Amino acid sequence: MQYLDQDWIVEDKLTYNNNGYRWNEYLLQDGEERRWLSIDDDDELIVHWLCTMTRIEIPAQIPDRIEMNQIEFRLDEQGSAQMTRASRPARSPERCRYWDYSNQNDVLCIERWGEELEVSIGHKLKSSSLTVLKGNGQRIYGV
């Protein structure tokens, strides 16, 4: 996959299922850099480019508004979903709670996996800004 003249290898595909509603997230890697590409087809194609954040403090009671990097995000939707990984099809699905926030073109996503929170921040993309490059289906980074 190519985005902004940088080539990214798709290392894994995560499929989320919330009571029959499905969306996909792709783990992309270029050297040491990792990003998430989230693709959701909800009446229109919605594409997000995300980077996992570390050392972020989120209150135990997830709020309706969060300020991060001087941007205020408002809660758009929340729920729970089962997630399966393409790289580990024999493994049982994992369950998470999620909260999706936005501010015009910026997005903030929180996922709770048991006691652990994963926070990603990014922006919306037009699908035309991505170029799919042919690969051989082999893993490069061994995620």
Backbone as CSV, one residue per row, in Angstrom:
resi,resn,N_x,N_y,N_z,CA_x,CA_y,CA_z,C_x,C_y,C_z
1,MET,0.856,-1.154,0.000,0.000,0.000,0.000,0.906,1.221,0.000
2,GLN,0.502,2.243,-0.713,1.268,3.480,-0.737,0.380,4.642,-0.309
3,TYR,0.953,5.480,0.576,0.265,6.674,1.039,1.306,7.766,1.217
4,LEU,1.059,8.923,0.604,1.978,10.062,0.651,3.407,9.651,0.277
5,ASP,3.535,8.930,-0.824,4.822,8.488,-1.371,5.622,7.584,-0.435
6,GLN,4.957,6.958,0.528,5.612,6.003,1.422,4.951,4.653,1.229
7,ASP,5.768,3.613,1.090,5.259,2.261,0.893,5.061,1.566,2.236
8,TRP,3.890,0.963,2.404,3.522,0.280,3.638,3.175,-1.168,3.314
9,ILE,3.641,-2.073,4.149,3.327,-3.491,4.014,2.144,-3.807,4.930
10,VAL,1.143,-4.505,4.394,0.016,-4.943,5.225,0.469,-6.185,5.974
11,GLU,0.594,-6.057,7.301,1.084,-7.151,8.132,-0.028,-7.961,8.776
12,ASP,-1.203,-7.374,8.936,-2.308,-8.124,9.535,-3.625,-7.421,9.211
13,LYS,-4.687,-8.181,9.252,-6.037,-7.653,9.044,-6.878,-8.069,10.242
14,LEU,-7.501,-7.085,10.880,-8.394,-7.336,12.004,-9.820,-7.072,11.541
15,THR,-10.701,-8.009,11.801,-12.106,-7.845,11.457,-12.903,-7.738,12.745
16,TYR,-13.638,-6.634,12.863,-14.469,-6.374,14.037,-15.923,-6.684,13.683
17,ASN,-16.646,-7.233,14.657,-18.049,-7.572,14.450,-18.846,-7.105,15.665
18,ASN,-19.740,-6.151,15.432,-20.630,-5.657,16.478,-22.050,-6.053,16.087
19,ASN,-22.477,-7.220,16.560,-23.830,-7.730,16.273,-24.149,-7.749,14.784
20,GLY,-23.211,-8.222,13.962,-23.426,-8.335,12.530,-22.886,-7.173,11.711
21,TYR,-22.627,-6.039,12.346,-22.018,-4.913,11.639,-20.503,-5.099,11.688
22,ARG,-19.853,-5.119,10.523,-18.424,-5.422,10.438,-17.630,-4.269,9.844
23,TRP,-16.387,-4.153,10.320,-15.417,-3.242,9.720,-14.037,-3.854,9.881
24,ASN,-13.074,-3.347,9.105,-11.726,-3.908,9.097,-10.688,-2.856,9.462
25,GLU,-9.643,-3.325,10.121,-8.476,-2.499,10.380,-7.263,-3.280,9.912
26,TYR,-6.352,-2.582,9.251,-5.156,-3.194,8.701,-3.936,-2.638,9.407
27,LEU,-3.073,-3.536,9.899,-1.810,-3.123,10.488,-0.816,-2.941,9.355
28,LEU,-0.325,-1.720,9.204,0.629,-1.393,8.145,1.987,-1.122,8.768
29,GLN,3.050,-1.509,8.068,4.386,-1.288,8.606,5.343,-0.897,7.490
30,ASP,6.222,0.059,7.820,7.322,0.462,6.949,8.541,0.612,7.850
31,GLY,9.414,-0.380,7.851,10.552,-0.375,8.770,10.046,-0.456,10.195
32,GLU,10.423,0.523,11.021,9.991,0.550,12.425,8.653,1.268,12.616
33,GLU,8.176,1.946,11.590,6.913,2.689,11.698,5.724,1.768,11.497
34,ARG,4.708,1.950,12.346,3.457,1.202,12.218,2.292,2.173,12.201
35,ARG,1.296,1.870,11.398,0.061,2.644,11.335,-1.099,1.666,11.197
36,TRP,-2.288,2.187,11.466,-3.511,1.418,11.277,-4.342,2.102,10.204
37,LEU,-4.878,1.327,9.300,-5.808,1.799,8.286,-7.154,1.169,8.615
38,SER,-8.117,2.000,8.974,-9.443,1.522,9.338,-10.387,1.796,8.173
39,ILE,-11.117,0.765,7.746,-12.030,0.895,6.617,-13.408,0.424,7.047
40,ASP,-14.370,1.313,6.881,-15.734,1.087,7.333,-16.666,1.463,6.189
41,ASP,-17.541,0.547,5.800,-18.494,0.829,4.722,-19.879,0.975,5.341
42,ASP,-20.208,2.197,5.759,-21.471,2.501,6.423,-22.234,3.494,5.557
43,ASP,-22.898,3.005,4.530,-23.590,3.800,3.508,-22.612,4.537,2.594
44,GLU,-21.413,4.814,3.095,-20.329,5.376,2.288,-19.031,4.814,2.842
45,LEU,-17.979,4.837,2.039,-16.692,4.321,2.478,-16.017,5.335,3.396
46,ILE,-15.694,4.902,4.607,-15.035,5.757,5.596,-13.661,5.160,5.861
47,VAL,-12.612,5.966,5.638,-11.237,5.496,5.780,-10.511,6.391,6.776
48,HIS,-9.840,5.765,7.759,-9.065,6.500,8.749,-7.614,6.023,8.744
49,TRP,-6.691,6.947,8.879,-5.254,6.674,9.005,-4.888,6.968,10.456
50,LEU,-4.426,5.945,11.194,-4.255,6.070,12.646,-2.858,5.664,13.111
51,CYS,-2.443,6.286,14.188,-1.174,5.982,14.851,-1.485,5.687,16.315
52,THR,-0.998,4.556,16.828,-1.222,4.211,18.234,-0.408,5.140,19.125
53,MET,-1.066,5.674,20.139,-0.427,6.589,21.081,0.032,5.811,22.313
54,THR,1.132,6.250,22.900,1.603,5.654,24.144,1.640,6.742,25.211
55,ARG,1.648,6.323,26.440,1.699,7.244,27.581,0.576,8.269,27.572
56,ILE,-0.607,7.806,27.268,-1.783,8.674,27.253,-2.631,8.337,28.470
57,GLU,-3.034,9.356,29.192,-3.899,9.132,30.348,-5.351,9.384,29.957
58,ILE,-6.143,8.359,30.099,-7.575,8.429,29.824,-8.283,8.093,31.131
59,PRO,-9.274,8.882,31.548,-9.986,8.587,32.804,-10.644,7.206,32.762
60,ALA,-10.758,6.570,33.922,-11.395,5.258,33.999,-12.826,5.309,33.460
61,GLN,-13.538,6.398,33.772,-14.875,6.629,33.212,-14.652,7.378,31.892
62,ILE,-14.822,6.697,30.776,-14.533,7.298,29.465,-15.487,8.471,29.240
63,PRO,-14.954,9.687,28.993,-15.805,10.885,28.871,-16.409,11.063,27.478
64,ASP,-17.354,11.996,27.368,-17.970,12.328,26.079,-17.091,13.261,25.246
65,ARG,-16.157,13.958,25.896,-15.230,14.866,25.209,-13.829,14.630,25.748
66,ILE,-12.862,14.681,24.849,-11.453,14.524,25.217,-10.645,15.567,24.464
67,GLU,-9.716,16.206,25.164,-8.797,17.128,24.493,-7.425,16.470,24.410
68,MET,-6.877,16.449,23.197,-5.560,15.867,22.973,-4.858,16.672,21.889
69,ASN,-3.604,17.010,22.126,-2.831,17.812,21.169,-3.557,19.111,20.817
70,GLN,-4.192,19.710,21.810,-4.928,20.968,21.675,-6.109,20.872,20.706
71,ILE,-6.631,19.665,20.552,-7.814,19.423,19.719,-8.871,18.785,20.607
72,GLU,-10.091,19.334,20.558,-11.179,18.728,21.323,-11.930,17.735,20.441
73,PHE,-12.051,16.528,20.954,-12.759,15.459,20.259,-14.076,15.191,20.978
74,ARG,-15.110,14.924,20.193,-16.428,14.591,20.741,-16.770,13.147,20.390
75,LEU,-17.390,12.478,21.347,-17.759,11.083,21.172,-18.801,10.944,20.060
76,ASP,-18.503,10.091,19.074,-19.439,9.810,17.981,-20.228,8.531,18.233
77,GLU,-19.498,7.496,18.624,-20.179,6.229,18.890,-19.340,5.378,19.820
78,GLN,-20.018,4.437,20.452,-19.352,3.502,21.349,-20.086,2.182,21.279
79,GLY,-19.399,1.145,21.683,-20.029,-0.167,21.676,-19.032,-1.237,22.044
80,SER,-19.381,-2.467,21.728,-18.473,-3.583,21.944,-18.457,-4.419,20.674
81,ALA,-17.346,-5.118,20.483,-17.199,-5.910,19.261,-16.295,-7.106,19.528
82,GLN,-16.476,-8.122,18.708,-15.541,-9.237,18.684,-14.561,-8.978,17.556
83,MET,-13.293,-9.331,17.780,-12.265,-9.097,16.775,-11.536,-10.396,16.476
84,THR,-11.357,-10.662,15.198,-10.554,-11.802,14.762,-9.396,-11.284,13.917
85,ARG,-8.263,-11.993,13.999,-7.059,-11.621,13.250,-6.864,-12.588,12.088
86,ALA,-6.572,-12.045,10.913,-6.292,-12.898,9.759,-5.027,-13.720,9.989
87,SER,-4.077,-13.170,10.752,-2.809,-13.869,10.985,-2.948,-15.040,11.958
88,ARG,-4.054,-15.089,12.695,-4.271,-16.154,13.679,-5.711,-16.656,13.595
89,PRO,-6.084,-17.262,12.454,-7.497,-17.642,12.263,-7.997,-18.710,13.219
90,ALA,-7.119,-19.547,13.764,-7.571,-20.618,14.651,-7.824,-20.114,16.067
91,ARG,-7.374,-18.918,16.373,-7.541,-18.351,17.709,-8.972,-17.866,17.910
92,SER,-9.474,-17.981,19.122,-10.825,-17.506,19.431,-10.900,-15.993,19.269
93,PRO,-12.059,-15.479,18.865,-12.207,-14.012,18.759,-11.983,-13.343,20.109
94,GLU,-11.414,-12.147,20.062,-11.221,-11.348,21.268,-12.331,-10.309,21.337
95,ARG,-12.705,-9.923,22.548,-13.776,-8.937,22.720,-13.195,-7.646,23.255
96,CYS,-13.706,-6.524,22.725,-13.275,-5.209,23.211,-14.477,-4.269,23.314
97,ARG,-14.289,-3.212,24.098,-15.206,-2.069,24.116,-14.506,-0.983,23.325
98,TYR,-15.263,-0.159,22.623,-14.632,0.908,21.843,-15.412,2.206,21.969
99,TRP,-14.674,3.305,21.796,-15.214,4.652,21.790,-14.564,5.376,20.626
100,ASP,-15.352,5.907,19.710,-14.836,6.640,18.548,-15.213,8.109,18.666
101,TYR,-14.215,8.963,18.546,-14.373,10.413,18.667,-13.963,11.066,17.353
102,SER,-14.454,12.295,17.127,-14.026,13.021,15.937,-14.038,14.525,16.186
103,ASN,-13.380,15.217,15.272,-13.350,16.670,15.212,-13.039,17.013,13.770
104,GLN,-14.038,17.254,12.982,-13.910,17.514,11.553,-13.142,16.375,10.889
105,ASN,-11.864,16.560,10.518,-11.120,15.494,9.841,-10.274,14.649,10.773
106,ASP,-10.185,15.027,12.050,-9.373,14.278,13.001,-10.225,13.249,13.736
107,VAL,-9.598,12.125,14.088,-10.305,11.065,14.808,-9.452,10.575,15.970
108,LEU,-10.125,10.107,16.991,-9.494,9.520,18.158,-10.269,8.252,18.479
109,CYS,-9.561,7.149,18.643,-10.204,5.862,18.901,-9.631,5.267,20.179
110,ILE,-10.518,4.800,21.033,-10.118,4.132,22.273,-10.715,2.731,22.249
111,GLU,-9.878,1.755,22.553,-10.340,0.376,22.670,-9.888,-0.159,24.020
112,ARG,-10.793,-0.821,24.720,-10.461,-1.450,26.005,-10.448,-2.960,25.790
113,TRP,-9.275,-3.543,26.033,-9.070,-4.986,25.935,-8.831,-5.483,27.360
114,GLY,-9.864,-5.969,28.021,-9.741,-6.342,29.426,-9.465,-5.093,30.251
115,GLU,-8.322,-5.045,30.901,-7.941,-3.879,31.707,-7.071,-2.902,30.923
116,GLU,-6.685,-3.249,29.722,-5.750,-2.439,28.941,-6.470,-1.547,27.935
117,LEU,-6.047,-0.279,27.868,-6.588,0.659,26.883,-5.599,0.833,25.739
118,GLU,-6.122,0.891,24.521,-5.315,1.224,23.349,-5.924,2.487,22.750
119,VAL,-5.097,3.512,22.566,-5.565,4.796,22.055,-4.859,5.092,20.741
120,SER,-5.630,5.438,19.724,-5.076,5.797,18.422,-5.648,7.141,17.996
121,ILE,-4.816,7.912,17.323,-5.235,9.220,16.826,-4.870,9.298,15.354
122,GLY,-5.683,10.000,14.599,-5.399,10.098,13.174,-6.361,11.027,12.471
123,HIS,-6.577,10.735,11.190,-7.432,11.596,10.386,-8.149,10.774,9.318
124,LYS,-9.202,11.373,8.802,-9.968,10.752,7.720,-9.202,10.916,6.414
125,LEU,-9.366,9.941,5.541,-8.725,9.968,4.221,-9.769,9.786,3.132
126,LYS,-9.444,10.255,1.968,-10.190,9.859,0.779,-9.527,8.574,0.284
127,SER,-10.319,7.595,-0.062,-9.739,6.328,-0.514,-8.857,6.528,-1.745
128,SER,-9.106,7.563,-2.508,-8.305,7.829,-3.708,-6.877,8.268,-3.370
129,SER,-6.605,8.601,-2.091,-5.248,9.000,-1.708,-4.352,7.790,-1.444
130,LEU,-4.934,6.591,-1.482,-4.183,5.354,-1.267,-3.960,4.639,-2.586
131,THR,-2.807,4.009,-2.708,-2.514,3.181,-3.869,-2.228,1.774,-3.377
132,VAL,-2.940,0.804,-3.915,-2.707,-0.582,-3.539,-1.634,-1.141,-4.462
133,LEU,-0.562,-1.649,-3.858,0.547,-2.239,-4.601,0.473,-3.753,-4.468
134,LYS,0.792,-4.437,-5.537,0.736,-5.904,-5.513,1.871,-6.447,-4.656
135,GLY,1.531,-7.402,-3.793,2.523,-8.075,-2.967,2.486,-9.557,-3.240
136,ASN,3.340,-10.296,-2.537,3.377,-11.754,-2.757,2.676,-12.531,-1.655
137,GLY,2.072,-11.814,-0.686,1.353,-12.472,0.385,2.231,-12.958,1.523
138,GLN,3.515,-12.712,1.455,4.440,-13.133,2.500,4.633,-12.021,3.530
139,ARG,4.778,-12.414,4.783,5.038,-11.449,5.851,6.501,-11.019,5.778
140,ILE,6.733,-9.760,6.036,8.092,-9.233,5.991,8.626,-8.973,7.387
141,TYR,7.798,-8.404,8.256,8.257,-7.978,9.566,7.993,-8.972,10.674
142,GLY,7.201,-10.013,10.416,6.965,-11.041,11.412,6.172,-10.593,12.616
143,VAL,5.159,-9.756,12.400,4.344,-9.248,13.505,3.580,-10.385,14.134
